[in-house]
């Protein structure tokens, strides 16, 4: 997410990469730190078999995803943005902040 934002701000075209990234949106509407559980476990040399905390949606990761979509492609990926908005509005807090996983 941050890499795409940096590339965009650097003037690089990222439409193809953004489309691939949007395809990683989870069924609940949120975004994860790592969308591919088997690849993550392999990259950790199988030392950490339970990576579920990194492979499930989190409001903190999803809020950054929303910022990316609004910044980079405000008129594109409307369905993904609506699904993401629905996910994020599930976490109301009196202080207007989302709970963070990290």
C-alpha positions in Angstrom: 0.0 0.0 0.0 2.7 2.5 1.0 4.9 1.4 -2.0 2.0 2.2 -4.4 1.4 5.5 -2.8 5.1 6.4 -3.0 5.3 5.3 -6.7 2.2 7.4 -7.5 3.7 10.4 -5.7 6.9 9.9 -7.7 5.0 10.2 -10.9 4.9 6.6 -11.9 1.9 5.0 -13.6 0.5 2.4 -11.2 -2.9 1.5 -12.7 -2.0 -2.1 -13.4 -0.4 -2.6 -10.0 -3.4 -0.9 -8.3 -5.8 -3.2 -10.0 -3.8 -6.2 -8.7 -3.7 -4.7 -5.2 -7.5 -4.1 -5.2 -8.1 -7.7 -6.2 -6.5 -8.6 -2.8 -9.4 -7.0 -0.9 -10.9 -9.5 1.5 -14.5 -10.8 1.4 -15.3 -8.8 4.5 -14.3 -5.6 2.6 -11.1 -5.0 4.5 -7.4 -5.3 3.7 -4.7 -7.4 5.3 -1.0 -6.9 5.8 -0.2 -10.1 3.8 -3.0 -11.6 1.6 -1.2 -14.9 0.8 -1.0 -17.1 3.9 1.1 -20.0 2.3 3.5 -17.5 0.7 4.0 -15.8 4.0 4.6 -19.0 5.9 7.1 -20.1 3.3 8.9 -16.7 3.4 9.3 -17.2 7.2 10.9 -20.6 6.6 7.9 -22.3 8.2 9.1 -21.1 11.6 5.9 -19.2 12.3 3.0 -21.5 11.3 0.2 -19.3 12.6 0.2 -16.0 10.7 -3.5 -15.4 10.9 -3.0 -12.1 12.6 -1.2 -10.8 9.5 -3.5 -12.4 7.0 -6.9 -11.2 8.2 -8.4 -7.8 7.7 -7.6 -5.0 10.2 -9.1 -1.5 10.5 -5.6 0.1 10.6 -4.5 -1.6 7.4 -7.8 -0.9 5.8 -7.8 2.8 6.7 -4.5 3.1 4.8 -6.0 1.2 1.9 -8.9 3.7 1.9 -6.4 6.6 1.9 -4.6 5.1 -1.1 -7.8 4.6 -3.1 -8.9 8.2 -2.4 -5.5 9.7 -3.2 -4.5 7.7 -6.2 -7.8 6.8 -8.0 -10.7 8.7 -6.5 -13.0 8.0 -9.5 -12.0 4.3 -9.9 -12.7 1.1 -8.1 -16.0 2.4 -6.7 -17.3 -1.0 -5.7 -14.1 -1.8 -3.7 -14.2 1.6 -2.0 -17.9 1.1 -1.0 -17.1 -2.4 0.4 -14.1 -0.9 2.3 -16.3 1.9 3.7 -18.8 -0.7 4.9 -15.9 -2.6 6.6 -14.5 0.4 8.3 -17.8 1.7 9.6 -18.1 -1.5 11.7 -15.6 -0.2 14.2 -17.1 2.9 15.8 -15.2 4.3 18.8 -16.1 7.3 20.9 -12.7 8.9 20.1 -13.2 8.5 16.3 -10.2 6.3 15.9 -10.0 2.7 14.6 -8.5 0.0 16.7 -4.9 -0.8 15.6 -3.5 -4.3 15.3 0.2 -3.4 15.4 
